[in-house]
């Protein structure tokens, strides 16, 4: 995988945005990959220069992932578009989040470290009562999921009301 400097990315993006050349010609002129240029342009247009700056591997929290998925669904965004909008460098991560959420609900989006109970169950040791912190973490996750589901339900209802042919007779 090629590594490009931030200046090289910015030069290529600005060159493409000038409108003089198409995507392929601009990529060839700047010796960059077409797919990379496409991603940089989308990121730049969504959030400016921050979108093309080099980033270290990013860890995203639960609320961030839920917000990305909510926007993805509500606006019908592609993973690439959502990645550019939210500055998620690897937009395939968003696909993984969506699959995990569809499969496991909110638990699928949480970083998974085996709990004390899970480690005990794996080792054959009898289960212990969950700690206060484990219960608080689970409660927070459930509250977040509940809020997300309420927003999603309201969105679906609003879209159903505004859909053609869904008018109610008075």
Buried (B, 14 or more C-beta within 10 A) or exposed (E): EEEBEEEBBBBBBEBBEEEEBEBEEBBEBBEBBBEBBBBBBBBBEBBEEEBBEEEEEEEBEBEBBBBBBBBBBBEEBEBBBBBBBBBBBEBEBBBBBBEBBEEEBBBBBBEEEEBBBEEBEEEEEEEEEBEEEEEEBBEEBEEBBEEBEEEBEEEEEEEEEEEEEEEEEE
